């Protein structure tokens, strides 16, 4: 098995999935903030991969979805204060930005469903 395949199949992986309903006029600002945060996440220990997805068809409510795979919950726990400190340094509040722009967010951590 090659390195990429092995890396993408961690049994203890944690997936952070953020789903957003983003008004058209807020799209560029939200994507800019997401990209900034993901650049930081990619540099952290335990990061596996990430995706930034934008809906292009279908009736779904959420038009922007991000997903980050972490090696473990321990990796997630270590990165939370790092991201918080980075955001504080630039006076960025995700909650304030979401409220100001009228964005609806659904944010949670997920794990793989065990195979039978």
N, C-alpha and C positions, 0 to 999 in steps of 0.2 A: 504494500500500500504506500502511495507517495505521501510526502509530508503534508501537503495541503489537505488531502482526504482525511488523514489522521487528525489533523488540527481541527477540522470541521465536525468531528464526531465525538466531542467530549461528553462522557456520560453525565457529569455533574454540571454541565453548562447551564448558565442562567441567561435568559433573553430579556433584555429591557425593550419593551415595545411601547412607543409613544404614538398615539393616533390623534390627529388634529382635524378639526373643521376650520379651515382658514379662509376668511373672506378674500376675494381677489385683490383688494387694495392692500392687504396685509402680507401677501405672499412673499414678496422680495425681502421684507424685513425679517419675517419668520425664518425663511430659508437661510438668510445670512447668519442669524443667531444659531440655527441648528448646525450649519457648517462649521462655525467657530467652535462650538462645543465638541463636535465630533473630531475635529483636528486634535483637541486636547485628549479626548478619550483614546484615540489611536496610539497615543504615546504611552499609555499606562500599562503597567504589568497586569497580565491576565486578560487583556483585550484579545479577541479572536477575529471578529469581523463585524462590519456594520453595513447597513443599507439605508438609503434615503429614497423613499418611494413617493411618487405622485400619481394619483388616480387619473386615468385618461378615458375611462369608460365605465359603465355600470352604475347601478342605483345606490351604491354605498354612500354613507353619510360622511365618512372621513376622507379628505382629499390629500392629506399629507400623512405619511406613516414612516417612522424611523424604527430601526431595530438594531440593537447592539448585542452581540454574543460575547459573554464573558466566560472564562474557564470555570468559575465557581462563584458561589455566594460570597466567599471571602474576598475575591477580587472586586466584586461590586461594593462591598463594605469599605474597602480601602479607597476606592475612587470617589465615593460620595463627598467626603470632606475636601478632596483635591478640587473637584469641580466647584463646590460651594465657595472655596477660597478664591479661585480664579474669577468667578462671577463677581464676588465682592470687590476684588481689586479693580474691576472696570465698572463698578456700580451698575451691574446688570441684574435685574430681578425677573426671572421667568414668569412668576405669578403676576407681577405688575404688567409686563409686556403682553401676556395673554389677555388680561382683563382690558387693557387699554385698546388693543386691536380687535376685540370681540371674537377671539379665538376660543373654540371649545376643545378641551383636551381630555384624553382618556389615557392614563399612564399606569403601567403595571409591569411587574416582573413575571416571567413565565419559565417553565421548564418543559423538557420533552415528556410526552406521554410514554410510559414504558411500553416496549414492544411485548407482545404476547409470546 
